[in-house]
């Protein structure tokens, strides 16, 4: 293996000197660089395909590497041509050229490859280290085994936390579950106060339709049902969206199916409600108003439930805390307005 002092020998790529400190391990987590380049180390053994296995092993003795389990095999211009593991070097005959024992088609990633994709690529190919190369194929460093494992553990930790309805790591999930009463109030009270404001607004909206209620009091009988069913439809959609965000499914993949499901549920509610109200209360106009309101409110509730969790997620807020109360307020107010507008147009 060539010395730094004599890089021209055998056309070898220079090996790192013993007095060069290894590249510090990159932190893994939400604040760390999430690309392959952030985890690549240059403090690894490098050799050429024509060098003998004995020379490689002799050149590694007395040197300090961040990881010596895998040797990068590069051409004279720095292009990566293969990888060879320490196990293969030890098992090969002393005079065997490295090219005869190396993996000539190792999996590689670019510096901008996402850290999770890089780690999984190494695992799926059974590699203990993963080389990072630029667009021209020049060697940029190896992601050592400990960093690959750290990335996998960090990604697993994050995925488990997200499945629990949190956007951060599982440590944040544990903190939220065990936090003090004061912190619980701080996290929940603002959203619930928003709901209280919504209740006052809802009272004002109902009061604005006082004349219609005086003319036909039967209208008031069905307001709770319309609000509840629309809210229930929205809650189901919201649960699917939050679950999808936790599992890494984009809102766009859910939106089309839910945008169709909401109106279909509204049609079913209207179809069932119209004859029941007509038979039991004998007023076709009120029955029509309730049916129209159920269809429109269910359709709009789905849109609201799709938009709010996605918006909170984009803003970096946990949708598990905020989207429920906020969506309930918005859906209820819209349902009340829709119902009274339908009643005003059809009944009074």
N, C-alpha and C positions, 0 to 999 in steps of 0.2 A: 504494500500500500504506500502511496507516495507521501513524502513529507511536504509540508508547506514550504520548506526552504528549497525544495527541488521539485516544483510543480511540473517541470518539463519531462521528468523521468517517466518513461513508458507512456507518455501522453495521458497520465492519470489526472483526474479531477482532484485538487488538493483536499487532503483530510484535515479536519479541524484540529488545532493545536491543543495540547494538554492544558495550557494556561488560559484558554478561552473558556469563560464561564458559560454553562448551558443557558439557553434562552429561558427566562422565567416562564413557568406554566401560566397560561392565560386563564383568568378566572372564568368559570362556567356558570351561567345563570342568566337572569333577566338583564343584568347590567353589562354582561360580557359581550365581546364581539361575537356575533352569531354566524360568522362565515368561516370557511375552512382555513383561510389565511391567518385568522386570529389564533388558531391552535397549532399551526405548523411550526416545527422546530428545525433549525439548521444545525443544531449540535448533535448530529448523527453521522455515522460512518458513511463515506462515499468512496466508491472505487470505479474501475473501468472493466468492461467485459473481457479484456485480454489478460487481466491480472490473474495470478494463480491463487487458489484457495489458501495455501499456506501463507502467501504474502499478505493476503487480506487479514488473516488472523494475527500474524506477527505485527502488522501495522496497527492493530487495535489494542495491543497490549500496552499498558502504561498510560493510556489515554482516558480521559473522562468524557463520556457522552451522556446526554440526557436520556437517550435510549439506544441500546446497541443490539436489540433483538432482530432488527432488519437493516440490511445494508442497501443503500441506493446505488444502482449501477448506471453510470452516466457516460455518454460519449465525451470526447475532448471539448466540444462546444457547450457542454452543460446540459445537453438533451437527455432526458431520462430514457433509458432503454430497457430497464428491468429492475427487479428486486430480488434479493437473495436473503433468506433467513439464516440466523446463526446456526440453527439445527442442521441445515443443508451444508453449510460450510464445514461444520465439524464432522459430518458423515462422509464428505467427499474425500477422495484421495488428494494428497498434498499438492500435486502438480496439475490438478484439474483446473482448466480455465473457468473463470466465473460464469462465462456465457453458457457453459454446459449445465450449470446447476441453478441458474437464475430463472425466475418467472419473467418471461419476455413480454407478457401481456398483462401486467398488473392493473387493477382498477385505479384510475386517477380521478382527481377532481381539480377544478379551477379555483383560484383564490376566492372567488365570489360565491362558491357553492355554499348553500345553507349547511350549518353544522350538523343538523339532524340527518339530512340526506347523505352527508359525507360519512357519518358514523354508521348508518345503516348499510351503505354501500360496502364498507369494509367488512361488516359482519356477514352480509350475504355472500361475499366472495371468500370468506374464511381467512382474511388477512389480519395480521396482528398490528400492522401499521398501514397508513394510507398516504401515498405521495401526493403532493400538491404541485401542479405544473402550470405554467402560463400558457397563453394561446399558441406559442411556438413550440410547446412541449419541453421547455427548459425547466429544470428542477428548481422548485422554490422551497422545498422542505418536506419533512415527514410529520404526519400527525401520529405521535407515539401511542402505544396501547393505553397508558394511563389517562391520556386526554380523551381518547375515543370512549373509554369507559365513563369518564366524568361527564361527557356530553350526553351519552345514553341515559345515565342516571338523572341528570338535570332535566332532560326532555321528558323522561318518565315521570319525574316528580311534578313537572308542570302539567302534564296530561292528566294525571290523577287529580290534581287540584282543580283543574278546569272542569272535569267531570263532576266535581262536587259543587259546581256553581261559582267558582272563584276564578279570577283572571290572573292571579299571581301564582306563587309556589305553594306547596302544601304547608309550609311554615306559616304563611299568611292565613291559610284555611284554619289551622290549629289555633292561631292567635284570635281569629274572629269567633271561633267556637268557645274560647275560654276567656274572652275579654270581659272587663268589668262592666257593671251595670251602667256606669256613666258613659263608657264607650259605646255600649249597645244603644243607649238613648241618642247619642250623638250621630250614630250611623242611621238610625231609623226615624227619629223624630222629624227631620226636615221633610221627608217624603210623606209622612202621615199628616203633618201640618198642611202640606199642599192638598191632601185629600180633604181636610177640614175646610179649607178655602173653597174647594170644589163643591162641598155640601151647601155652603152659603150661596154659591153661584147657582146651583141647581134649584134652591128654594126661590131665588129671584126669577129664574126661567119659568118655573111653575106658576109663580104669581103673575107673570106677564100674560098668562093664558087663563086668567081668572074668569073672564067673560065667557069663554068657551066651556069652562067647567060648570058655570052657573046654568048655561043653556042645556047642557047634556052632561049630567053628573056621571053617567055610565062610562064616560071617557076615562075617568080617574081609576076605575076598577082595574084596568089592564096596564097601567103605567109600570107598576113593579115587575110584572111578568116580562114586558118588553125589555126593560133595563137588565133584568137578571139574565135572560137568554142571550142577549147581545154580549153581556159581560162574560158569560160562560164560554161562548164561542171564542171570544178574544183571549181568554185565559188559556184555553187549549192550544191555540196558535202560539201564544207567547211561550208556553212550556216547551213546545217543539223547537222554537227558535233558540231559546236559551240552551236547550239540550244540544242542538246542532252546533251552536257556537262553542260549547264546552268540548265537543268531539271534533272540532275543526272543520265543520261543514259550513260553507258560506250561506248567508241569508238568501242569496240569489237562487241557490239550488232548491230552497224550500218555498220561495215566494210564489212561483207559478202554480204549484199544486195547491197551496193554501189559498191563493187568490181565486181559484176555481171552487175549492171546498166551501169557503165562506158563503158565497151566493147560493150554492146548492143547498146548504143547510137552511138558509133563509127561505128558499122556495119550499122546502119540506115543512118548515114551521108554518109558513103562510097557508100551505095546502091543508094542513091539519087544523089550524086555528080558525080559519074562516067558517067552515061548516059548524064547528063546535059553538062558537060565539053566536052564530046565526040561530042555531037551534035553541040554545039555553037562554039567550037574552032577546032574541027576535028582532034585532036591529041590523039590517044588512050594511048600513053605512058605517056603523062602529066596527062591525066585523071586517069590512074592507080596509078601514083605517088601521086596525091592528095588524092585519095581514101584510099590508104595504110597509108598515113601520118595522115589522119583524124582518122582512126581506132586506130593507135598506140598512137597518141597524146591524144585522149580522154581517152583511157585506163590508160595511165600513169598519166594524170592530176587528175584522181580520187584517185590514190594511194597517190600522193603528198598532195592533199587536205585532205585526211584522216590522214596522218602522222603529218603534221605540227601543226595543232591546238592541237592535243593530246600531242605532244612534248612540246609545249609552256605551256600547262596546267600542265604537270608534272614538268616543271622547275619553276612553280609558276609565270609565266608571263601571262598577260591577252591576250588570243587569239583574242579578239575583236580588239585590237590595232595592233598586230604584224602579225597574220597569213595571213591577206588579202594582204598587200604589199609583204611579203616574198613569199607566195604561187604564187602570180602573176609573180614575177621575175623568180622563179624556173620553173614554168610551161611554161612561154614564151620562156625561153632559151631552154628547152627541146623540145618544139614544133618546134622551128626553126631548131635545130639540126636534129630532126627526119625527118622534111620535106626535108631538103637538102640531107640527106643521102638517102632517098627514091628516090628523083629526080636523084641523081648521079647514083644510082644502076639501075634505070629503063629508064631514059630519055637519059642521056649522056653516 
